[in-house]
């Protein structure tokens, strides 16, 4: 026995009652896979996306990230499982989701950054004239009394307020003969102690900032992972620049990885730059998709291209170690994504 092996055996025997297998590497965990519905991608991944882990889909805009995620959710919902889509940028189209084959009854759509409706949107378009204007006034005696009716200025009194209900905005309501008094707007102050605008109206008038929407999405993901029951959770942050996504602490992704392993749910991160680091078990990098030029003037589809940037715990084909170096496995795949109006080709 060599000296190195003897020293290792002595150290392991000394630490056996304190730390079992102190110098023995941890066993590799081979996770089950769920198919994505894209044959070339499933063949490249030897089955599909891992279950109970985090998978990152990284790429620029129009690279096919959303198509892969929708195809994966379509397979999940077809076997009567439930999925969730956390939309940070609020850009998901339900019509496109249903066209991809996803069962909307088994999909939870979390819209981050959706503000309340403005006053003009909440206003109804029903025209109602006050009851006091329908009652004929009492005949007055005098120059304009009797059968001649009231004064013309009194007849149009309050008419502009009633007509303004027909229009959506008060700014475009027509001006009647009634004299209009110009109201000077007050200057808005945003100080902490002497604020003339409430916090609710400020949030309604101005949309949420990117970091506020990211924080809302992370809290939603925590609630979904704690509740359980979701086979797939898609966290779509592809519409945000990397400088905002990189601010998420690494401890958050580590906590998501532990929760996904406990609940056996697949987490998909759609970003422009990798952010989960070692917490992600699979990292797929998508390049800018190439447009399919079947028609000269009609857009018929794209041809995405994906590359495996990192994949942990790959199961070996056999336990036999070859004497020669095996050929390098292909780590890229491509497919065609057709539009609905192009039809089958």
DALINNOR-V538265 format. One record per pair of residues at least 12 apart in sequence whose ideal C-beta (glycine too) atoms are under 10 Angstrom apart, sorted by the first residue. I is the first residue (numbers start at 0). J is the second residue. Records with the same first field share a line. If there is no record, write none. Layout:
I->J ; J
This chain:
7->21 ; 22 ; 23
8->22
10->22
11->23
26->312
27->311 ; 312 ; 313 ; 314 ; 315
28->49 ; 51 ; 52 ; 260 ; 280 ; 311 ; 312
29->49 ; 312 ; 313 ; 314 ; 315
30->46 ; 48 ; 49 ; 50 ; 51 ; 52 ; 260 ; 263 ; 265 ; 280 ; 281 ; 311 ; 312 ; 314
31->46 ; 47 ; 49 ; 50 ; 51 ; 263 ; 265
32->44 ; 45 ; 46 ; 47 ; 48 ; 49 ; 50 ; 265 ; 281 ; 314
33->46 ; 47 ; 48 ; 49 ; 50 ; 51 ; 71 ; 74 ; 75 ; 78 ; 80 ; 230 ; 231 ; 265
34->46 ; 47 ; 48 ; 70 ; 71 ; 74 ; 75
35->47 ; 48 ; 54 ; 66 ; 67 ; 68 ; 69 ; 70 ; 71 ; 72 ; 73 ; 74 ; 75 ; 267
36->67 ; 69 ; 70 ; 71 ; 72 ; 73 ; 74 ; 75 ; 77 ; 99 ; 100
37->63 ; 66 ; 67 ; 70 ; 71 ; 74 ; 303 ; 305 ; 332 ; 334 ; 336
38->332 ; 334
39->303 ; 305 ; 331 ; 332 ; 333 ; 334 ; 335
40->63 ; 67 ; 70 ; 71 ; 283 ; 303 ; 305 ; 307 ; 332 ; 333 ; 334
41->74 ; 332
42->329 ; 332
43->283 ; 305 ; 306 ; 307 ; 310 ; 328 ; 329 ; 330 ; 331 ; 332 ; 333
44->281 ; 283 ; 305 ; 307 ; 310 ; 313 ; 332
45->310 ; 313 ; 314 ; 316 ; 328
46->314
47->71 ; 74 ; 265
48->67 ; 68 ; 71 ; 74 ; 231 ; 265 ; 266 ; 267 ; 280 ; 281 ; 283
49->259 ; 265 ; 266 ; 279 ; 280 ; 281 ; 310 ; 311 ; 312
50->230 ; 231 ; 259 ; 260 ; 263 ; 264 ; 265
51->256 ; 258 ; 259 ; 260 ; 261 ; 262 ; 263 ; 264 ; 265 ; 266 ; 280
52->255 ; 256 ; 259 ; 260 ; 263 ; 264 ; 265 ; 266 ; 278 ; 279 ; 280 ; 281 ; 311 ; 312
53->232 ; 234 ; 252 ; 253 ; 255 ; 256 ; 258 ; 259 ; 260 ; 265 ; 266 ; 267 ; 268 ; 275 ; 278 ; 279 ; 280 ; 281 ; 282
54->67 ; 68 ; 71 ; 231 ; 259 ; 265 ; 266 ; 267 ; 268 ; 275 ; 279 ; 280 ; 281 ; 282 ; 283 ; 310
55->234 ; 252 ; 266 ; 267 ; 268 ; 269 ; 270 ; 272 ; 273 ; 274 ; 275 ; 276 ; 278 ; 279 ; 280 ; 281 ; 282 ; 283 ; 284 ; 308 ; 309
56->68 ; 71 ; 233 ; 235 ; 237 ; 267 ; 268 ; 269 ; 270 ; 273 ; 281 ; 282 ; 283 ; 284 ; 285 ; 305
57->237 ; 241 ; 268 ; 269 ; 270 ; 271 ; 272 ; 273 ; 274 ; 275 ; 279 ; 282 ; 283 ; 284 ; 285 ; 305 ; 306 ; 308
58->237 ; 269 ; 270 ; 271 ; 272 ; 283 ; 284 ; 285 ; 286 ; 287 ; 288 ; 303 ; 304 ; 305 ; 306
59->237 ; 271 ; 272 ; 285 ; 286 ; 287 ; 288
60->237 ; 238 ; 271 ; 287 ; 288
61->285 ; 287 ; 288 ; 290 ; 301 ; 303
62->237 ; 271 ; 284 ; 285 ; 286 ; 287 ; 288 ; 301 ; 303 ; 304 ; 305
63->285 ; 286 ; 287 ; 288 ; 301 ; 302 ; 303 ; 304 ; 305 ; 333 ; 334 ; 336
64->233 ; 235 ; 237 ; 267 ; 268 ; 269 ; 270 ; 271 ; 283 ; 285 ; 288 ; 303 ; 305
65->84 ; 90 ; 91 ; 92 ; 95 ; 96 ; 99 ; 233 ; 235 ; 237 ; 269
66->95 ; 99 ; 285 ; 288 ; 301 ; 303 ; 334 ; 336
67->267 ; 269 ; 283 ; 285 ; 303 ; 305 ; 334 ; 336
68->82 ; 84 ; 96 ; 99 ; 101 ; 231 ; 233 ; 234 ; 235 ; 237 ; 267 ; 268 ; 269
69->84 ; 91 ; 95 ; 96 ; 97 ; 98 ; 99 ; 100 ; 101 ; 106 ; 233
70->99 ; 100 ; 101 ; 334 ; 336
71->101 ; 231 ; 233 ; 265 ; 267
72->84 ; 96 ; 99 ; 100 ; 101 ; 102 ; 105 ; 106 ; 230 ; 231 ; 233 ; 267
73->96 ; 97 ; 99 ; 100 ; 101 ; 102 ; 106
74->100 ; 101 ; 230 ; 231
75->101 ; 102 ; 105 ; 106 ; 229 ; 230 ; 231 ; 265
76->100 ; 101 ; 102 ; 103 ; 104 ; 105 ; 106 ; 230 ; 231
77->100 ; 101 ; 102 ; 105
78->105 ; 230
79->102 ; 105 ; 230
80->102 ; 105 ; 228 ; 229 ; 230 ; 231 ; 264
81->102 ; 104 ; 105 ; 106 ; 107 ; 228 ; 229 ; 230 ; 231 ; 232 ; 264
82->101 ; 102 ; 105 ; 106 ; 107 ; 108 ; 229 ; 230 ; 231 ; 232 ; 233 ; 264 ; 265 ; 267
83->105 ; 106 ; 107 ; 108 ; 109 ; 219 ; 220 ; 223 ; 224 ; 228 ; 229 ; 230 ; 231 ; 232 ; 233 ; 234 ; 264 ; 266
84->96 ; 101 ; 106 ; 107 ; 108 ; 109 ; 110 ; 231 ; 232 ; 233 ; 234 ; 235 ; 267 ; 269
85->107 ; 108 ; 109 ; 110 ; 111 ; 215 ; 216 ; 217 ; 218 ; 219 ; 220 ; 223 ; 232 ; 233 ; 234 ; 235 ; 236 ; 269
86->108 ; 109 ; 110 ; 111 ; 112 ; 113 ; 212 ; 216 ; 219 ; 233 ; 234 ; 235 ; 236 ; 238
87->109 ; 110 ; 111 ; 112 ; 209 ; 212 ; 213 ; 215 ; 216 ; 217 ; 219 ; 234 ; 235 ; 236 ; 237 ; 238 ; 239 ; 243 ; 244 ; 269 ; 270
88->110 ; 111 ; 112 ; 209 ; 212 ; 216 ; 235 ; 236 ; 237 ; 238 ; 239
89->108 ; 109 ; 110 ; 111 ; 112 ; 113 ; 114 ; 206 ; 207 ; 212 ; 235 ; 238
90->110 ; 235 ; 237 ; 238
91->106 ; 108 ; 109 ; 110 ; 233 ; 235
93->106 ; 108
94->339
95->339
96->108
98->338 ; 339
99->336 ; 339
105->230
106->229 ; 231 ; 233
107->219 ; 223 ; 228 ; 229 ; 232
109->215 ; 216 ; 219 ; 220 ; 222 ; 223 ; 232 ; 233 ; 234 ; 235
110->212 ; 215 ; 216 ; 219
111->207 ; 211 ; 212 ; 213 ; 214 ; 215 ; 216 ; 217 ; 218 ; 219 ; 235 ; 236
112->206 ; 207 ; 208 ; 209 ; 211 ; 212 ; 213 ; 215 ; 216
113->206 ; 207 ; 212 ; 215
114->202 ; 203 ; 204 ; 205 ; 206 ; 207
115->199 ; 200 ; 202 ; 203
116->203
117->200 ; 203 ; 204
118->168 ; 169 ; 200 ; 203
119->166 ; 167 ; 168 ; 169 ; 170
120->167
122->164 ; 166 ; 167 ; 168 ; 169
123->164
124->164 ; 165 ; 166 ; 167
125->164 ; 165
126->161 ; 162 ; 163 ; 164 ; 165 ; 166
127->161 ; 164
128->157 ; 158 ; 160 ; 161 ; 162 ; 164
129->157 ; 160 ; 161
131->157
132->154 ; 156 ; 157 ; 158 ; 160 ; 161
135->148 ; 149
136->148 ; 149 ; 153 ; 154
137->149
151->176
152->176 ; 177 ; 178
154->176
155->175 ; 176 ; 177
156->175 ; 176 ; 177
157->175 ; 177
158->173 ; 175 ; 176 ; 177
159->172 ; 173 ; 174 ; 175 ; 176 ; 177 ; 178 ; 179
160->172 ; 175 ; 177
161->175
162->174 ; 175
163->175
187->200 ; 201 ; 204
189->201
208->243
209->236 ; 238 ; 239 ; 240 ; 242 ; 243 ; 244 ; 246
210->239 ; 243 ; 246 ; 247
212->236 ; 238 ; 239 ; 243
213->234 ; 236 ; 239 ; 243 ; 244 ; 246 ; 247
214->246 ; 247
216->234 ; 235 ; 236 ; 239 ; 247
217->234 ; 247 ; 248 ; 251 ; 254 ; 255
219->232 ; 234
220->232 ; 234 ; 251 ; 254 ; 255 ; 258 ; 266
221->251 ; 254 ; 255 ; 258
223->258 ; 262 ; 264 ; 266
224->254 ; 255 ; 257 ; 258 ; 259 ; 261 ; 262 ; 264 ; 266
225->258 ; 261 ; 262
226->262
227->258 ; 261 ; 262 ; 263 ; 264
228->262 ; 264
229->259 ; 262 ; 264 ; 265 ; 266
230->262 ; 263 ; 264 ; 265
231->264 ; 265 ; 266 ; 267
232->255 ; 258 ; 259 ; 262 ; 264 ; 265 ; 266 ; 267 ; 268
233->265 ; 266 ; 267 ; 268 ; 269
234->255 ; 266 ; 267 ; 268 ; 269 ; 270
235->267 ; 268 ; 269 ; 270
236->268 ; 269 ; 270 ; 271 ; 272 ; 274
237->268 ; 269 ; 270 ; 271
238->269 ; 270 ; 271
239->270 ; 271 ; 272
240->271 ; 272
241->270 ; 271 ; 272 ; 273 ; 274
242->272
244->268 ; 270 ; 271 ; 272 ; 273 ; 274
245->270 ; 272 ; 273 ; 274
246->274
247->268 ; 270 ; 274 ; 275
249->274 ; 275 ; 276 ; 277 ; 278
250->278
251->274 ; 275 ; 278
252->266 ; 268 ; 274 ; 275 ; 276 ; 277 ; 278 ; 279
253->275 ; 276 ; 277 ; 278
254->278
255->268 ; 275 ; 278 ; 279
256->275 ; 277 ; 278 ; 279 ; 280
257->278
259->278 ; 280
260->280
265->280 ; 281
266->278 ; 279 ; 280
267->281 ; 283
268->282
269->285
273->308 ; 309
276->309
277->309 ; 311
279->308 ; 309 ; 310 ; 311
280->309 ; 310 ; 311 ; 312
281->307 ; 308 ; 309 ; 310 ; 311 ; 312
282->306 ; 307 ; 308 ; 309 ; 310 ; 311
283->305 ; 306 ; 307 ; 308 ; 309 ; 310 ; 330 ; 332
284->304 ; 305 ; 306 ; 307 ; 308 ; 309 ; 330 ; 331
285->303 ; 304 ; 305 ; 306
286->303 ; 304 ; 305 ; 306 ; 331 ; 333
287->301 ; 303 ; 304
288->300 ; 301 ; 302 ; 303 ; 304 ; 333 ; 335 ; 336
289->301 ; 302 ; 303 ; 304 ; 333 ; 335
290->302
291->335 ; 336 ; 337 ; 338 ; 341 ; 344
293->337 ; 341 ; 344
294->341
297->338 ; 340 ; 341
298->338 ; 340 ; 341
299->335 ; 336 ; 337 ; 338 ; 340 ; 341 ; 342 ; 344
300->335 ; 336 ; 337 ; 338 ; 339 ; 341 ; 344
301->334 ; 335 ; 336 ; 337 ; 338
302->333 ; 334 ; 335 ; 336
303->332 ; 333 ; 334 ; 335 ; 336
304->331 ; 332 ; 333 ; 334
305->330 ; 331 ; 332 ; 333 ; 334
306->329 ; 330 ; 331 ; 332 ; 333
307->328 ; 329 ; 330 ; 331 ; 332
308->330
310->330
313->328
